[in-house]
Amino acid sequence: MTHFRQIHEARSHSYAYLLVDSDRREAVMIDPAAPQLTLYLALLDELQARLTHVLLTHSHDRHAAGAEELCRITGAQCVAGRGSGVAAIDLVADDDALIPFGDEVLRCRTTPGHTPGCVSYLWRDRAFTGDALLIGDCGAAAAGDAGLLFDSITRKLLTLADETLIYPAHDFAGRRVSCIGEQRDTNPKLAGTTRDEFIAKQAQCDAHDHARAAVSI
Ligand code: FE
């Protein structure tokens, strides 16, 4: 049996994810937010689970600080992408690297563009897409590479089964989950959009997104 929790952090509009194999009592955490470490530790205690890995989809500051501190407290290994800039990395999340916990396993899929070291994590019918693919949006690429982001999303995420659930790192409207088919058909940045059109759309949005991100993410 597994437990799955999506934990909202209101100030940064971010989501962290706790995945637990409750039979083996091993857990992993994706994108922990620094202000909520006490909550995560209480959840682990309640579920009597040991945290084996802390995974980062990317290294924007609140996630990275939370991950490093959570690893220090629990002894979990820190997993992040090559080039992510995370200082305390134990395992590099290269393509198809596997992260086991109990009898479960996550698969790493590099999805650079929002940042050079962005990684998505696949588990069962779910994809944790960080800030690469958001619900009805894509992450800002002002500090990244919009063309690379388009390639990552179209080749490595939209090729997943339509039913695959998408859990992002952020949502400013409080939406919690979508799926690949819905995003392919309705995401205004992606639906019917060529690579060049995507780059142009991102350039229009990035100044605004980046200003917002600098404040709250
Ligand atoms: Fe970000």
Residues whose N, C-alpha, C, O or C-beta is under 5 A from the ligand:
A	BS01	FE	H60 D131
